[in-house]
Amino acid sequence: MPSVSLNGIDLVHDDTGGDGEPVVLVNGTGATRTAWRAHQTPALVAAGYRVIAPDNRGIPPNALPPGGITLDTMAADLAALIEHLSLPPCRVVGFSLGASIVGELLLTRPELVSQAVLMAGRARLDTFGSAVSGAAADLHDSGAAVPASHRAVFQALCYLSPHTLRDPGAVRDWLDIFTYAGGATGPGVRAQYEVMRGIDQLPRYATLDVPLLCIGFADDVMIPAAATREIADTVPGARYTEIERCGHYGHLERPAEVNAAMLDFFARRPEGASPAVPGRVASAPASGRGGA
């Protein structure tokens, strides 16, 4: 588990090493770098890439970092790590809040990025997104202890597709994961929930000039696929792909389809890439699972 002192924080990150072209993976609110290890990191390594996955500021041990927790400071941390590791220009992937961090990096330091992927990205909060962020902050401030079983059911409803919830084997597995995995908590994670409040990146996104793939998840109630497509419709030349039968955790529910879309995009030459042609990927039930 390498770490490096950058921007006043101890920036912990995974690094598979090797001489493959680098891909940087940036996770979402309250999530650590370890979530990428299940599906995206192995697929990228198998395809010959070097994978770097940092923890965002707000995740312990950087719960109360100097400079605060904002899109600006998180994008600056990402830029500092890319430069420290001598990676630029490289491919960068962001999920959920991580997509907004990557978006800020594209706006402020585009020379560091050759291609970018935004999974479940949004340029601004909608009404429900604002409510979710506010409720998470209120829960933290209340100090209430939520039973693990309740947290697991709530997360399943928020993050998974109805198709997954109707698959008895799949939902048992996911409830076990949500029950026992826990997750990062504390003041830093609370601050992450507030990062997008009052921000609208869409007008700035219209100025981007970096090859971009936006991946929406068809059953995502946390960040609707339409919000991700809105980014693709705004960024000149961006491509959009929508993965069916998955919710907010689409990259974990339907990893084969998500990884295929990402790797196909990476295989395209950044220079002179063909114009955006929105696509839709229909996923089949996972092997051995009888999806409804």
Secondary structure as GFF3:
##gff-version 3
##sequence-region A 1 292
A	DSSP	beta_strand	3	6	.	.	.	ID=ss1
A	DSSP	beta_strand	9	15	.	.	.	ID=ss2
A	DSSP	beta_strand	22	26	.	.	.	ID=ss3
A	DSSP	three_ten_helix	33	37	.	.	.	ID=ss4
A	DSSP	alpha_helix	40	46	.	.	.	ID=ss5
A	DSSP	beta_strand	50	54	.	.	.	ID=ss6
A	DSSP	alpha_helix	71	84	.	.	.	ID=ss7
A	DSSP	beta_strand	90	95	.	.	.	ID=ss8
A	DSSP	alpha_helix	97	108	.	.	.	ID=ss9
A	DSSP	three_ten_helix	110	112	.	.	.	ID=ss10
A	DSSP	beta_strand	113	119	.	.	.	ID=ss11
A	DSSP	alpha_helix	127	142	.	.	.	ID=ss12
A	DSSP	alpha_helix	148	159	.	.	.	ID=ss13
A	DSSP	alpha_helix	162	165	.	.	.	ID=ss14
A	DSSP	alpha_helix	168	181	.	.	.	ID=ss15
A	DSSP	alpha_helix	187	193	.	.	.	ID=ss16
A	DSSP	alpha_helix	202	205	.	.	.	ID=ss17
A	DSSP	beta_strand	212	217	.	.	.	ID=ss18
A	DSSP	alpha_helix	225	234	.	.	.	ID=ss19
A	DSSP	beta_strand	239	243	.	.	.	ID=ss20
A	DSSP	alpha_helix	250	253	.	.	.	ID=ss21
A	DSSP	alpha_helix	255	267	.	.	.	ID=ss22
A	DSSP	beta_strand	279	281	.	.	.	ID=ss23
###
